[in-house]
């Protein structure tokens, strides 16, 4: 329906039939202009003898109001379109960025799991203990629930072990097997594959399995990503901001492989991607529809698949009039940075009305002078002029009132959009945090199952050779998972026995007398874990001072099971990691810097500050949380206007909702609030 490169003005003209606010504007002003014309014509017929110039001015004033009305409707249309697209674009961008963050973690998973000693040993020995290895893969899947299947293949593509026994695969002829055997790193594949025999495209992460120090591969590890579960959870999280939108994921050919509403838009349909940072007006189900496509910019060097999010929105719904309750328009007029642009037309109308009032006053003075004129026609004209001028002035006042009304509507529309931005950014930022920390809970539990950790910690003492082995494994893990400042092992007394970082090995022999360590050592299930309170710890330093962070910890059990013989602690590098989460979602200017005045922070529900974008706020301190923020339920958000030193801000707050089983299954409870402040 529309050339993608057509101007916004052309798009507005095409979409005006779906904009009730503009239709009302046209209707109201057209009626007023007709009434103005009738009154002015009546005056010109009856009073032209004494006021011809005055009525020429009155007609000119009507035309001036008409031009201002055109400017008003153009601006109103542009702002309504801008608001609609502004609500769609972040949804599209965030969905793709969150997926890319998730998939970045998968690249580390497959690279690390391919070196797993039990998988390597299974392939080396040629043993047939499939149930034992399947149980190990099931233990991995119970921690990393983002995978729907895990397979171990030999170099000929024969499946040695498969986790999913309901959809068995005996052999794979997929070229990815040969490709992976010859690849130095992981291989990422997205298409239909015989490794996932449902006929749909599957996202598979594969890596050659090699014995330590040997180049010849023993086989191939394949992790099949749970795309359905991932998109269902992600779409559910976006639902409150995309109630009238359909969110699609498009592959590199533009074909939809995931849809937030398969009844409206089934999987498999193809769509034209919209221009970068723009939109398109298209047709879907024979209805005018707005479309926005956004790619991902990648994450920490990871590009992944050439996917895009494609968001569709029915034009009728996008521009439906919605009440903007509780917005103090007087405050917005006075302090909002954008208000001057929107009130300029209203101010011009006020100037025109001032000129009209002065002209009407002069006309009344002239009529009073002419009322005693000897000529009867001029005397009658003078008597008829005042009521006509009163009627014209009233029409002008009514027009000025309508300009004021529509300006108020514009101010409310733009302000409501900014408030929506603030609550949306708060929600997706805390969503990113939950998803990131979900991985931390998975990591510590899986690494606690490392056979060498279990064997060595179960011994009465640790030899120098065993210590070197522990350090090598921890260092290797830390090289893949760089979000940790240190990984450490402790024995059954809570004493540190090994670290990943050479600079932290001064901790050896120190007992960690923290509650999370005691709780870890009392756990009986390898699916359980503990997390430290967010407070300063000697395990985490910055510029020579102890800093607050989260330490995730899981029990290490002896090979034969029973009581924990120690635990693993993983120290989250909270300062840069949380700063990146906050900074990534704040709006940027053309140079890529956060816009002046925009800020955000994380805080635990108890009031402990976790991270802040502003340097004067320090992690670990208590911060003041407003009652309405504290009253939010999990996954809920709110927003409000705040005036600080004459600058108006939209402030949004969202409470975390967890991710998959993390913070949802009762193993760990720690609600976090994210607050975002945007200048408006």
C-alpha positions in Angstrom: 0.0 0.0 0.0 2.9 2.4 0.7 6.3 3.0 -0.8 8.6 2.2 2.2 10.5 5.4 1.5 7.4 7.7 1.4 7.3 10.5 3.8 5.6 10.5 7.1 3.2 13.2 5.7 2.0 10.8 3.0 1.6 8.0 5.6 -0.5 10.4 7.8 -2.7 11.3 4.8 -3.3 7.6 4.2 -4.0 6.8 7.8 -6.3 9.8 8.7 -9.5 7.7 8.2 -8.3 5.6 11.1 -7.6 8.6 13.4 -10.8 9.6 15.3 -9.0 12.6 16.9 -8.2 14.1 13.5 -11.7 13.3 12.2 -13.1 15.2 15.2 -10.7 18.1 14.6 -11.9 18.3 10.9 -15.5 18.1 11.9 -15.4 20.7 14.7 -13.3 23.3 12.8 -15.3 22.8 9.5 -18.5 23.5 11.4 -17.0 26.6 13.1 -15.6 27.9 9.8 -19.0 27.5 8.1 -20.7 29.4 10.9 -18.0 32.0 10.7 -18.6 32.4 7.0 -22.4 32.7 7.4 -22.0 35.4 10.1 -19.4 37.3 8.2 -21.5 37.2 5.0 -24.5 38.4 6.9 -22.4 41.3 8.2 -21.0 42.1 4.8 -24.5 42.2 3.2 -25.9 44.4 6.0 -22.9 46.5 7.0 -20.6 46.7 4.1 -21.4 50.4 3.6 -19.6 51.4 6.7 -17.3 48.3 7.4 -16.1 46.8 4.1 -12.4 46.8 5.2 -13.3 45.3 8.6 -15.1 42.4 7.0 -12.3 41.8 4.6 -10.1 41.5 7.7 -12.7 39.1 9.3 -12.6 36.8 6.3 -8.8 36.9 6.3 -8.8 36.0 9.9 -11.1 33.0 9.2 -8.6 31.9 6.5 -5.8 32.3 8.9 -7.6 30.1 11.5 -8.1 27.6 8.6 -4.4 27.5 7.9 -3.7 27.0 11.6 -6.2 24.2 11.7 -4.3 22.5 8.8 -1.1 22.9 10.8 -2.9 21.5 13.9 -4.2 18.4 12.1 -0.9 17.8 10.4 0.9 17.9 13.7 -1.7 15.9 15.4 -1.5 13.2 12.7 2.3 13.1 12.9 2.3 12.9 16.7 -0.3 10.1 16.7 1.7 8.2 14.1 4.9 8.8 16.0 3.3 7.5 19.2 2.0 4.4 17.5 5.4 3.6 15.9 7.1 4.6 19.2 5.1 2.0 21.0 5.9 -0.7 18.4 9.6 -0.1 17.8 10.9 -0.8 21.3 8.9 -4.0 21.4 10.4 -5.2 18.2 13.9 -4.2 19.2 13.8 -5.6 22.7 12.4 -9.0 21.6 15.3 -9.5 19.3 17.9 -8.1 21.6 16.7 -10.4 24.5 16.8 -13.4 22.3 20.3 -12.6 21.1 21.5 -12.2 24.7 20.0 -15.6 25.5 21.6 -17.3 22.5 25.0 -15.8 23.3 24.9 -17.8 26.6 24.2 -21.0 24.5 27.5 -20.6 22.7 29.4 -20.9 25.9 27.2 -23.8 27.0 27.9 -26.1 24.0 31.6 -25.2 24.0 32.0 -26.1 27.6 29.7 -29.2 27.7 31.6 -30.7 24.7 34.6 -31.1 27.0 32.6 -32.8 29.8 34.6 -35.7 31.1 31.8 -38.2 31.3 30.7 -37.5 27.7 34.3 -37.8 26.5 34.9 -41.0 28.6 31.7 -42.5 27.2 32.8 -42.1 23.6 36.4 -43.1 24.3 35.4 -46.4 26.0 32.8 -47.4 23.6 30.8 -48.5 26.6 27.1 -49.1 26.3 26.1 -47.4 29.6 23.5 -45.2 27.9 21.2 -44.8 30.9 24.1 -43.3 33.0 25.0 -40.8 30.3 21.3 -40.0 29.6 20.9 -39.3 33.3 23.8 -36.9 33.2 22.3 -35.1 30.2 19.0 -35.0 32.1 20.7 -33.4 35.0 22.1 -30.8 32.7 18.7 -30.2 31.1 17.1 -29.8 34.6 19.5 -26.9 35.2 19.5 -25.4 31.7 15.8 -25.7 30.9 16.3 -23.7 27.7 17.1 -26.9 25.8 14.4 -29.3 24.5 16.8 -32.1 23.5 20.5 -33.0 23.8 22.2 -35.6 21.6 25.6 -37.2 21.4 26.6 -38.5 18.0 29.6 -40.5 16.8 31.6 -39.2 13.8 29.4 -41.1 11.4 26.3 -39.4 12.6 25.0 -42.3 14.6 23.1 -41.2 17.7 24.8 -42.7 20.8 22.7 -41.0 23.4 19.6 -38.9 23.1 17.8 -37.2 26.0 14.3 -37.1 24.3 13.2 -40.7 24.1 9.7 -39.7 22.9 11.0 -38.6 19.5 14.0 -40.9 18.9 16.6 -40.3 16.3 18.9 -43.2 15.4 21.2 -41.5 12.8 21.6 -38.1 11.3 22.5 -37.4 7.7 22.5 -33.6 8.3 25.5 -31.8 6.9 26.0 -30.0 10.2 27.6 -33.2 11.6 30.5 -33.1 9.1 30.6 -29.3 9.3 30.9 -29.5 13.1 33.6 -32.2 13.0 35.8 -29.9 11.0 35.0 -26.7 12.9 37.4 -25.3 15.5 34.5 -23.9 17.5 30.7 -24.3 17.9 28.4 -24.4 14.9 24.9 -22.7 15.0 22.3 -24.1 12.6 18.7 -23.0 12.1 16.6 -24.9 9.6 14.7 -28.2 9.4 16.9 -31.1 10.5 16.6 -34.8 11.1 17.9 -34.1 14.6 14.5 -32.6 15.4 12.0 -34.8 13.4 9.0 -32.5 13.7 9.6 -31.0 10.3 10.0 -27.4 11.6 13.1 -25.3 11.7 15.2 -26.1 14.8 18.0 -24.1 16.4 20.9 -26.4 17.1 24.2 -25.7 18.7 26.8 -28.3 17.9 30.4 -28.8 18.9 33.0 -31.5 18.2 33.8 -33.7 21.2 37.5 -34.2 21.6 39.6 -35.8 24.3 42.0 -33.3 26.1 45.0 -32.7 23.9 43.7 -34.7 21.0 42.7 -33.2 17.7 40.8 -36.1 16.2 37.1 -35.7 17.2 35.3 -38.5 19.0 31.9 -37.3 18.1 29.5 -34.4 18.1 27.4 -32.8 20.8 24.1 -31.2 19.8 22.0 -28.9 22.0 18.5 -28.3 20.5 17.1 -25.0 21.8 13.6 -24.7 23.1 12.4 -22.0 20.8 8.7 -22.6 21.6 9.2 -22.2 25.3 11.5 -19.2 24.9 9.2 -17.3 22.6 6.1 -18.1 24.6 7.6 -16.7 27.8 9.0 -13.7 25.9 5.8 -12.9 24.2 3.9 -13.2 27.5 6.3 -10.7 29.0 5.6 -8.2 26.2 1.8 -8.7 26.2 1.0 -5.8 28.5 2.8 -3.4 26.2 1.7 -5.1 22.9 -2.0 -6.0 23.5 -3.1 -4.9 20.1 0.1 -6.1 18.3 1.2 -9.4 16.8 4.9 -10.1 17.3 6.7 -12.2 14.7 10.2 -13.6 14.4 11.4 -13.7 10.8 14.2 -15.8 9.5 16.8 -14.5 7.0 14.2 -15.1 4.1 11.5 -13.1 5.9 9.5 -16.1 6.8 7.8 -16.1 10.2 8.9 -19.0 12.5 7.3 -17.7 15.7 4.1 -15.7 16.3 2.6 -14.2 19.4 -0.9 -14.9 17.9 -0.9 -17.9 15.5 -4.7 -17.4 14.8 -4.1 -13.9 13.5 -0.8 -14.7 11.8 0.2 -18.3 11.4 3.8 -19.5 11.3 5.2 -19.9 7.8 4.0 -16.7 6.2 6.5 -14.3 4.6 6.7 -10.6 5.2 8.7 -7.7 3.7 11.0 -6.2 6.2 10.5 -2.5 6.9 13.3 0.1 6.3 15.8 0.4 9.2 14.6 2.7 12.0 11.3 3.3 10.1 7.9 1.7 9.5 5.6 0.7 6.7 1.8 0.9 6.1 0.7 -2.4 4.7 -2.4 -4.6 4.6 -3.1 -7.7 6.6 -6.4 -9.6 6.6 -7.7 -6.8 4.2 -7.1 -4.2 6.9 -4.7 -1.3 7.0 -1.8 -2.3 9.2 1.3 -0.7 10.6 4.5 -2.8 10.4 7.9 -2.4 12.1 10.9 -4.6 11.7 14.0 -4.5 13.8 17.2 -6.6 13.7 19.6 -7.2 16.5 22.8 -5.3 16.8 24.4 -8.5 18.3 25.7 -8.9 21.8 29.3 -8.9 22.9 30.5 -9.7 19.4 28.0 -12.5 18.9 25.8 -11.9 15.8 24.1 -15.3 15.4 21.3 -15.7 12.9 20.1 -12.9 10.6 16.7 -12.8 12.2 14.4 -9.8 12.7 11.4 -9.1 14.9 8.4 -8.0 12.8 5.5 -6.3 14.7 2.1 -5.8 13.1 -0.6 -3.5 14.4 -4.1 -2.8 13.1 -4.4 0.9 12.2 -7.9 1.1 13.7 -6.6 -0.1 17.0 -3.3 1.8 16.9 -5.1 5.2 16.7 -8.1 4.5 18.8 -8.8 7.3 21.3 -7.6 6.3 24.7 -8.2 8.4 27.8 -5.0 9.7 29.4 -6.1 9.8 33.0 -4.3 11.7 35.7 -2.0 13.8 33.6 -1.5 17.3 34.9 -1.6 19.2 31.6 -0.8 22.5 33.4 2.4 20.9 34.7 3.3 19.5 31.3 2.7 22.9 29.6 5.0 24.6 32.1 7.9 22.1 32.4 7.9 19.5 29.6 10.7 20.0 27.1 8.5 19.3 24.1 5.6 21.5 25.1 6.9 24.6 23.3 6.6 22.9 19.9 3.1 21.7 20.5 1.7 24.9 22.0 3.1 27.1 19.2 0.0 26.7 17.0 -2.2 27.5 20.0 -0.1 30.6 20.7 -0.5 31.7 17.1 -4.3 31.3 17.4 -4.2 33.4 20.5 -2.3 36.2 18.6 -4.9 36.0 15.8 -7.7 36.2 18.3 -6.1 39.2 19.9 -6.0 41.0 16.6 -9.6 40.0 16.0 -10.8 41.3 19.4 -9.0 44.6 18.7 -10.6 44.9 15.3 -14.1 44.1 16.7 -13.6 46.8 19.4 -12.6 49.3 16.7 -15.7 48.2 14.8 -18.0 48.8 17.8 -16.5 52.3 18.2 -17.0 53.0 14.6 -20.6 51.8 14.8 -21.3 54.1 17.8 -20.0 57.0 15.8 -22.1 56.1 12.7 -25.3 55.5 14.7 -26.2 59.2 14.6 -25.4 59.5 10.9 -28.0 61.4 8.8 -28.0 58.7 6.1 -30.5 56.1 6.9 -28.6 53.1 5.3 -25.5 53.9 7.3 -27.5 54.4 10.4 -29.1 50.9 10.0 -25.7 49.4 9.2 -24.2 50.9 12.3 -27.1 49.5 14.4 -26.7 46.0 12.8 -22.9 45.9 13.2 -22.4 45.3 17.0 -24.3 42.0 17.3 -22.5 40.7 14.2 -19.2 41.6 15.7 -20.2 40.0 19.0 -21.0 36.8 17.1 -17.7 36.9 15.2 -15.8 37.4 18.4 -17.7 34.5 20.1 -16.8 32.3 17.1 -13.1 33.3 17.5 -13.2 32.5 21.2 -14.8 29.1 20.4 -12.1 28.5 17.8 -9.4 29.5 20.2 -11.0 27.1 22.8 -10.8 24.2 20.3 -7.2 24.9 19.5 -6.6 24.8 23.3 -8.6 21.6 23.5 -6.6 19.8 20.8 -3.3 21.1 22.1 -4.2 19.6 25.5 -4.9 16.4 23.7 -1.6 16.5 21.9 0.2 17.2 25.2 -1.6 14.3 26.9 -0.8 12.0 23.9 2.9 12.7 23.9 3.1 12.6 27.7 1.3 9.3 27.9 3.7 7.9 25.3 6.7 9.0 27.4 5.1 7.4 30.5 4.6 4.2 28.6 8.3 4.4 27.5 9.4 4.7 31.1 7.4 1.7 32.4 8.3 -0.4 29.3 12.0 0.3 29.8 11.8 -0.5 33.5 10.1 -3.8 32.7 12.4 -5.0 30.0 15.5 -4.0 32.0 14.5 -6.0 35.0 13.5 -8.8 32.6 17.1 -8.8 31.2 18.4 -8.9 34.8 16.2 -12.0 35.7 17.3 -13.8 32.5 20.9 -13.1 33.2 20.8 -14.3 36.8 18.8 -17.4 35.7 22.0 -18.4 33.9 24.0 -17.9 37.1 21.8 -20.3 39.1 22.2 -22.8 36.3 26.0 -22.5 36.1 26.7 -23.1 39.8 24.5 -26.2 40.0 25.9 -27.7 36.8 29.5 -27.1 37.6 29.0 -28.6 41.1 28.4 -31.9 39.3 31.9 -31.9 37.7 33.3 -35.4 38.5 36.7 -34.2 39.5 35.2 -31.7 42.0 33.2 -34.5 43.5 36.1 -36.9 43.7 38.7 -34.5 45.0 36.5 -32.8 47.6 35.4 -36.2 48.9 39.0 -37.1 49.9 40.3 -36.4 53.4 42.9 -34.0 52.0 43.8 -32.4 48.7 47.2 -33.2 47.1 49.2 -30.6 45.2 48.3 -32.4 42.0 44.6 -32.5 42.8 44.7 -28.8 43.7 46.4 -28.0 40.3 43.6 -30.0 38.6 40.9 -28.0 40.5 42.5 -24.7 39.6 42.9 -25.7 35.9 39.2 -26.7 35.6 38.0 -23.5 37.4 40.3 -21.4 35.2 39.0 -23.1 32.1 35.4 -22.5 33.1 36.0 -18.9 33.9 37.7 -18.3 30.6 34.3 -19.2 28.9 32.1 -17.6 31.4 33.5 -14.1 31.9 30.7 -12.6 33.9 32.3 -13.9 37.0 35.2 -12.2 38.8 36.1 -15.5 40.5 35.0 -19.1 40.9 36.0 -20.9 44.1 35.5 -24.3 45.8 35.2 -24.8 49.5 35.2 -27.9 51.6 32.6 -29.3 54.1 33.8 -26.7 56.7 33.3 -23.8 54.3 37.0 -23.3 53.9 38.2 -22.1 50.5 40.4 -24.7 48.8 40.6 -23.6 45.1 40.0 -20.5 42.9 39.9 -19.7 39.2 41.8 -16.4 39.5 45.4 -16.5 40.5 45.0 -13.2 42.2 42.4 -14.6 44.6 44.4 -17.5 45.9 45.2 -15.7 49.0 41.7 -16.8 50.1 43.0 -20.4 50.5 42.5 -21.6 54.0 39.9 -18.9 54.9 36.6 -20.1 56.2 33.5 -18.3 54.8 31.2 -17.9 57.7 28.2 -16.8 55.7 24.7 -18.2 55.9 24.5 -19.0 52.2 27.5 -21.3 52.6 26.0 -23.1 55.6 22.7 -23.5 53.7 24.5 -24.8 50.7 26.3 -27.5 52.8 22.9 -28.6 54.2 21.2 -29.0 50.8 20.4 -32.6 49.7 19.4 -32.0 46.1 21.7 -31.1 43.2 19.0 -29.0 41.7 19.1 -26.7 44.8 21.3 -23.6 45.2 21.9 -20.7 47.5 22.5 -17.0 46.9 24.3 -14.6 49.2 22.6 -11.4 50.3 23.5 -8.4 48.2 26.2 -6.8 50.4 29.9 -6.1 50.5 32.1 -9.2 50.6 35.8 -9.8 50.7 35.3 -12.1 47.8 34.6 -9.1 45.5 36.8 -6.0 45.2 37.0 -2.9 43.2 39.7 -0.3 43.6 40.9 -2.0 46.7 37.6 -2.0 48.5 35.1 -4.8 49.2 32.0 -4.4 47.0 28.5 -5.8 47.2 27.5 -8.6 44.8 25.6 -11.8 44.6 27.5 -15.1 45.1 25.7 -18.1 43.7 26.5 -21.4 45.5 25.7 -25.0 44.9 26.6 -28.2 46.9 29.2 -30.6 45.7 28.3 -34.2 46.6 30.6 -37.2 46.8 30.5 -39.5 43.8 28.4 -42.0 45.8 26.0 -39.2 46.9 25.0 -38.5 50.5 26.0 -35.4 52.5 27.6 -32.4 50.6 31.4 -32.6 50.8 31.8 -29.0 49.8 30.4 -26.4 47.5 31.2 -24.1 44.6 30.8 -20.4 44.8 30.6 -18.2 41.7 31.2 -14.4 42.3 29.1 -12.4 39.9 31.0 -9.4 38.5 28.1 -7.1 39.5 29.6 -3.6 38.9 30.1 -3.8 35.1 27.4 -6.4 34.4 24.6 -4.5 36.1 25.9 -1.2 34.7 25.7 -2.7 31.2 22.2 -3.9 31.7 21.1 -0.4 32.8 23.0 1.4 30.2 21.9 -0.8 27.3 18.3 0.0 27.7 18.5 3.8 28.4 17.7 6.0 25.3 20.7 7.3 23.4 21.4 10.4 21.4 22.9 10.4 17.9 26.4 9.9 19.3 25.4 6.8 21.2 25.6 8.5 24.6 22.7 8.3 27.1 20.5 11.3 26.7 20.9 14.0 29.3 18.7 13.4 32.4 17.9 9.8 31.7 18.8 7.4 34.5 17.9 4.1 36.1 18.6 1.8 39.0 17.9 -1.6 40.4 16.9 -2.1 44.0 15.8 -5.1 46.0 12.3 -4.9 47.4 13.7 -4.3 50.8 15.3 -1.1 49.7 18.9 -2.2 49.1 20.4 -0.5 46.0 21.8 -3.1 43.6 23.1 -0.8 40.8 22.5 2.7 39.4 23.4 4.5 36.3 24.2 7.7 38.3 27.6 7.8 40.1 26.2 9.5 43.3 24.1 6.3 44.0 26.2 3.6 45.5 25.4 -0.2 45.4 24.7 -1.7 48.8 23.2 1.5 50.3 19.6 1.9 51.3 17.4 3.9 48.9 13.9 5.4 49.3 11.3 3.4 47.4 7.9 5.0 46.9 4.8 3.2 48.3 3.3 2.7 44.9 6.4 0.9 43.7 6.4 -1.4 46.8 2.8 -2.3 46.1 3.5 -3.7 42.7 3.0 -7.4 42.2 5.4 -9.6 40.3 5.7 -8.6 36.7 3.7 -5.4 37.3 4.7 -1.9 36.4 3.6 1.7 36.9 4.7 5.2 35.8 4.2 8.8 37.0 5.3 12.3 36.3 7.9 13.9 38.6 9.2 17.5 38.5 12.7 18.1 39.7 14.2 21.6 39.6 11.9 22.7 36.9 12.5 19.7 34.7 9.7 17.2 34.1 10.4 13.5 34.0 8.5 10.3 33.3 9.4 7.8 36.0 8.6 4.1 35.5 9.0 1.3 37.9 8.7 -2.5 37.3 8.9 -5.5 39.7 10.7 -8.6 38.5 8.7 -11.7 37.4 11.4 -14.3 37.2 12.3 -16.3 34.2 11.3 -19.9 33.4 11.7 -21.7 36.8 14.1 -19.1 38.3 12.4 -17.1 41.1 9.2 -19.0 40.2 9.6 -22.5 41.7 10.2 -21.4 45.3 13.9 -22.3 45.4 14.9 -18.7 45.5 12.9 -15.6 46.2 14.3 -12.1 45.7 12.1 -9.6 44.0 14.0 -6.7 42.4 12.6 -3.3 41.3 13.9 -1.4 38.3 13.2 2.4 38.2 13.8 4.4 35.0 13.7 8.1 34.7 13.3 9.9 31.3 13.2 13.6 30.7 10.1 14.7 28.8 
